[in-house]
Amino acid sequence: MIAIISFDYWPLLRTGFLSTQSTNLFGQPNGFVGVENFAAMIADADFWKTLGITVTFMVGSVVSKVVVGLAIALPLSRRLRGTSVFRASVLIPMAVSTAVAGLAFRALMTPSTGLFDVIANALGGSNVGWLTSTNVSLLSVIVVDVWTALGFTVLLLLAALDSIDRQVFEAADVDGARFWRRTTSITLPLITPTLFFIVVTQSIQALREFTIINVLTGGGPADSTRTLVIDIYDAAFGGTADYGASSARSLILLVLILALTAVQFGVLERRVNYR
């Protein structure tokens, strides 16, 4: 209880208090301002742009993790020679810290000299600007985020696929069902609890993602990858020490996570087959 109060409830209460305060250059409370921090945030057009980028990043990340995870897990769920080696190799990203992965991909995406641009040029293309183009940078961040969570996602999906009774597929084969029909009518409905878990947890993770974005782009270029978490960090530690504005944004992020989770449980869970 002491640990929970110290690291969960007290910071939350402190954040709520600071959101109603103005702060000085040292980040110390400087007087009660009520809801002015929230009003200024809502009136700021940059906040809504940041919120849109955050939602776009979350949707792109979660959808990609589910699609790529299924594309890898479905073939690996078949008991063929050599699949155990591939299963083990897919879990490698789980052993790499997020910061290290971000640094590695930043080197790979370095303009002109990075491996990705070298390959693009060798294929007859030109420098893409993976982290310097406002049109590509968010996609690049999503790709790295998907890679870091790939092992976790595939591991859960493989466990779910392995738990399905093989006799169900044997009966489908006897009835002449092909792969696509077996996947859509049998496999996916039976692993909906795992898919639901992945969607909920990875949605929360995407909304809170900081390390990958901070290491790769820092929210740039031209704020094209500036999510709400980066905005919170910059408001508090970017030189202004505006803890009031940062705390207000933190509470908005908390409300967004709670609302999204409630909607997911209210809408998506109805389609989950727990049998």
Buried (B, 14 or more C-beta within 10 A) or exposed (E): EEEEEEEEEEEEEEBBEBBBBBBEEEBEBBEEBEEBBBEBBEEEEEBEBBBEBBBBBBEBBBBBBBEBBBEBBBEBBEEEEEBEEEBEEBBEBEEBEBEEBBEBBBEBBBBEEBEBBBEBEEEEEEBBBBBBBEEBBBBBBBBBBBBBBBBBBBBBBBEBBEEBEEEEBEEBEEEEBEEEEBBEEBBBBBBBBBBBEBBBBBBBBBBEBEBBBBBBBBBBBEBBBBBBBBBBBBBBEEEBBBBBBBBBBBBBBBEBBEEBBEEBEEEBEEEBEEE
